[in-house]
């Protein structure tokens, strides 16, 4: 039985067992699942941007086209010794489980199967098949503990060439932990906010934290997403006039667009509609905001969202260089996205 405990997963991924032709990463922390899948894919040594060597499939796609995975696994590679078949958004799809069952009994000679799945129930379906096989391994991905969070924090600080005070680290840890990608995104924003400093202190962390659900800048971000230019201007002015930092609106907007970009990617790769994706989002979208998020998903493509995020990142750097112009710079970037959203909504 090839089943690993949560604390064993990172060490296994550091030195994968080459006899394991099927790797299943599953759990409630979708961000951690995706991050570890990317790490394993890199370990194969295959060019991840080469469609002849790496075939990316969606779980729903495999389920609709029974036998598709088997056909891909038995295809002889043209330009490499083997191929990576990367299946994302797997869950309880019967056709996928059936294909994997065949591949555990009749292994493909030239293919590695990598599967990203949600929280799978023990003893049933895909997870049970993988755990019972001799050529497959199941790797659970659960929410980060304090030690794991410190590893993620240290990783981002090392890449930025920065350090952090103990007080700042303790304050930051209290705001992290639900989802690996979300946690890493928060740390990246903190590093970006503290750009130009050698050490991040607790004031930097406090500038990015607080009660987000009750923050006044939420109204500005929602108006931006909805393309309501007038409402955005009123909410943004109210936030700034009450002493709020413009960076908080930029940060909130980045967080919202990053989450929407992930969901839009799920729509485009899995052929699902906006309502279905929003209903299954993790962390969940508040009920009161679901219609707004669905509308935004229908308007924006992944590429357009990427451009909007680039605009916000540029604005963040500009506000750090010219704090005296931070309000005007933030307003210009956010207003541009609000206008774009309104234009897309008219199509």
C-alpha positions, 0 to 999 in steps of 0.5 A: 500500500503506497500511502503517505502521512501528511508530514512525509509528503514533502520529503517524498516529493524531494526524492520521488520514488521512480517506481511510482507511475501514478501520483495522487495529491489530494486534500482540502488545501487546494493551494497546497495540492497545486503547489506540490503538484507543480513541484513534482512535475518539475522533478520529472525533468520534462519541459512543462511548456511542451504539449508533446511531453506534458498533457494537461487534462481536467477531471471533468474532461476525463469523465466526459470522454471515457477512456481518454486517459488510457489512450493518452497513457498508451501513446508512444512519446515522439520527442522524449522518453516519457510523457507526463499526464497531468489531471487537475480538478479531480474528485469523484469522477467514476470514469477517471477512477476506472481508468486509473484502476486499469493503469494500476493493473496494466501500467503504461510504460512511457507515461507518468500520471499526476492527479490533483484532487480535492478532499477524497473520502478514505476507502472509496473511489480514486483514493482507495484504488491508488492506495491499494496499488503497488505502482501508485502513491497517495499524498495528502495535503492538509492545511498548514501548521505553524512549522509549515507556515514558517517554511513558506515565509522563509522561502519568500523572504529568501527569494526577496533577500529580506528578513523579518522581526520576530514580532512581525512573524508572529503577527503574520502567522495569525493571518495565514494558514487556510490555503497554501496559495492564499498564504503565499500570496499574502506573503508576496504582497507583504514583501512587495509592500515592504520593497526597498527595506531589508527587514519587515517589521510589525508595522508593515504587517499591521498595515496589511491586516485588520478586519477585512470583512468590515473594512470600508475599502470593500465597497470600493473594490466591489464597485471596481469589479462591478464596473460602477465607476461613480460608486467606486469614486465615492467609496475610494474617497470615503476610505482615504478621507477617513485616514485609510491607506490607499495601499489597502484598497490595492491589496484587497483588489489584488487578492480578489482578482487573484482568486477570480483568476483561479476560478476563471481558469477552472471555467476555461479548462473544465467547461463549467459555468460561473455559478458552478465554479463559485459554488465550489470555491475554496475558501468559499465566496460569501453568499452576498457576493456570489452574484458579483463574483459570477458576473465578474467571471463571465466578463473577464478572461484569464489573460485580461485578469492577468493584465489587470493584476499587472497594473495593480502591481505596478501601482503598488511599486509606484506608491512605494517610490512616491508615497506623496502621490499614493492616493492619485496612483492607486485611484488611477489604477483602480479606476482604469480596471473599473472602466474596463469592467464596465466596458466588458459588461456592455458586450 
